[in-house]
Amino acid sequence: MLLELADFLRPELRRSGIRLVLNLDDRRPFVTCDSRLLRQVILNLIRNAMEVVPAQSGQVMVVSVAERGGARIEVDDNGPGIPPEILPRIFEPFFTTKPDGTGLGLAVVRQIVEEHGGSVTCISLPGKGTTFRIWLPGRDDTGRRPAAS
């Protein structure tokens, strides 16, 4: 799914001079999720990153890692970062710093991830960039999520 999404976005990224880097784990993480919704989550995070990284020198990196108990997906950019006073509010519905934004994008990201039993966090350093980290729980061989311990 991540490779297909990268292929879909590549022409748009190329036109903007933004480099997309994929660092995908060869191990296929076993997670139960609606791939259409997960695609929407990643697309939203990449598009947000594309809006803030510098044209012609911007970079967006997507990382996937199979971890014990689940999988981690990160979307990282070399944009200006998010000011610390704003960071606690970015997942609130209708909160936006964009003049034409609705403030729903990151709220929807969090809702989708949490509905899949996962979590999403944001690490941002002003002047350095931002990383959104998604964790999704794994599944056992039957396709069910393991019971919480």
Wavefront OBJ file of the C-alpha trace (Angstrom):
o trace
v 0.000 0.000 0.000
v 2.817 2.436 0.839
v 4.585 1.761 -2.469
v 1.354 2.319 -4.406
v 0.732 5.557 -2.528
v 4.271 6.729 -3.304
v 3.753 5.992 -7.002
v 0.474 7.933 -6.902
v 2.120 10.997 -5.311
v 5.435 10.938 -7.178
v 4.372 13.198 -10.105
v 2.999 15.827 -7.714
v 6.147 15.638 -5.592
v 8.383 15.876 -8.646
v 6.591 19.010 -9.881
v 7.197 20.632 -6.497
v 10.819 19.523 -6.329
v 10.123 17.562 -3.148
v 11.991 14.323 -2.570
v 10.074 11.311 -1.243
v 12.190 8.742 0.583
v 10.783 5.331 1.490
v 12.418 3.227 4.176
v 10.115 0.221 4.365
v 10.683 -2.856 6.482
v 11.062 -5.987 4.364
v 9.161 -7.925 6.996
v 5.448 -7.580 6.347
v 3.858 -6.414 9.583
v 0.715 -8.331 10.435
v -1.902 -5.726 11.283
v -5.628 -5.829 10.806
v -6.817 -2.589 9.300
v -8.927 -1.087 6.581
v -6.235 -0.376 3.973
v -8.396 2.310 2.367
v -8.579 4.233 5.640
v -4.898 3.718 6.394
v -4.110 5.049 2.918
v -6.176 8.155 3.754
v -4.160 8.632 6.967
v -0.781 8.396 5.244
v -1.914 10.513 2.287
v -3.093 13.242 4.661
v 0.221 13.250 6.550
v 2.307 13.322 3.360
v 0.209 16.117 1.844
v 0.520 18.145 5.065
v 4.283 17.685 4.901
v 4.339 18.711 1.226
v 2.644 21.993 2.145
v 5.362 22.999 4.607
v 8.653 21.673 3.249
v 10.758 24.039 1.152
v 10.181 23.786 -2.611
v 13.122 22.302 -4.488
v 14.858 21.128 -1.275
v 12.018 19.577 0.678
v 12.075 15.979 1.766
v 9.363 13.694 3.075
v 10.341 10.292 4.429
v 7.986 7.391 5.080
v 9.268 4.639 7.357
v 7.575 1.357 8.219
v 8.840 -1.022 10.872
v 7.440 -4.365 11.959
v 7.630 -4.361 15.748
v 6.763 -6.888 18.367
v 3.043 -6.596 18.866
v 2.381 -4.412 15.826
v 3.769 -2.032 13.270
v 5.069 1.527 13.274
v 4.708 3.950 10.365
v 6.387 7.340 10.436
v 6.015 10.331 8.149
v 8.930 12.695 8.614
v 9.631 16.054 6.948
v 12.344 18.700 6.889
v 9.875 21.578 7.145
v 9.886 24.415 9.662
v 8.459 22.323 12.494
v 5.466 23.092 14.673
v 5.763 25.747 17.383
v 5.682 24.174 20.870
v 2.674 26.273 21.928
v 0.608 24.847 19.050
v 1.746 21.218 19.245
v -0.685 20.133 22.018
v -3.680 21.259 19.911
v -2.901 19.837 16.454
v -5.231 16.831 16.769
v -8.185 18.909 18.015
v -11.116 19.069 15.592
v -11.390 22.437 13.824
v -7.994 23.673 15.055
v -5.946 24.986 12.139
v -3.189 27.445 11.394
v -3.897 27.390 7.656
v -5.916 30.312 6.248
v -7.978 27.928 4.111
v -7.824 24.874 6.386
v -10.752 23.160 8.083
v -8.828 21.740 11.018
v -10.197 18.270 10.355
v -7.243 16.502 8.725
v -5.246 15.551 11.807
v -8.402 14.965 13.871
v -9.502 12.408 11.252
v -6.012 10.867 11.235
v -6.192 10.337 14.997
v -9.755 9.006 14.846
v -8.938 6.426 12.158
v -5.776 5.243 13.900
v -7.477 4.966 17.293
v -10.455 3.114 15.769
v -7.911 0.521 14.643
v -6.599 0.190 18.204
v -3.494 2.242 17.489
v -1.998 5.559 18.447
v -0.519 8.574 16.698
v 2.007 11.000 18.129
v 3.872 13.998 16.802
v 7.443 15.046 17.493
v 8.440 18.414 16.131
v 11.467 20.640 16.454
v 11.073 24.194 15.193
v 13.535 24.791 12.376
v 14.264 21.058 12.031
v 11.074 19.288 10.962
v 8.249 17.100 12.137
v 7.646 13.372 12.563
v 4.231 11.786 12.881
v 4.494 8.304 14.382
v 1.650 5.821 14.009
v 1.534 2.550 15.877
v -0.945 -0.158 14.925
v -1.462 -3.374 16.889
v -0.553 -6.692 15.336
v -2.762 -9.671 14.773
v -2.288 -13.359 15.395
v -2.467 -16.118 12.757
v -6.266 -16.133 12.965
v -6.449 -12.489 11.943
v -7.571 -11.342 15.400
v -5.828 -8.766 17.523
v -4.074 -10.379 20.485
v -5.842 -9.901 23.807
v -4.550 -7.009 25.879
v -2.303 -8.119 28.699
l 1 2 3 4 5 6 7 8 9 10 11 12 13 14 15 16 17 18 19 20 21 22 23 24 25 26 27 28 29 30 31 32 33 34 35 36 37 38 39 40 41 42 43 44 45 46 47 48 49 50 51 52 53 54 55 56 57 58 59 60 61 62 63 64 65 66 67 68 69 70 71 72 73 74 75 76 77 78 79 80 81 82 83 84 85 86 87 88 89 90 91 92 93 94 95 96 97 98 99 100 101 102 103 104 105 106 107 108 109 110 111 112 113 114 115 116 117 118 119 120 121 122 123 124 125 126 127 128 129 130 131 132 133 134 135 136 137 138 139 140 141 142 143 144 145 146 147 148 149
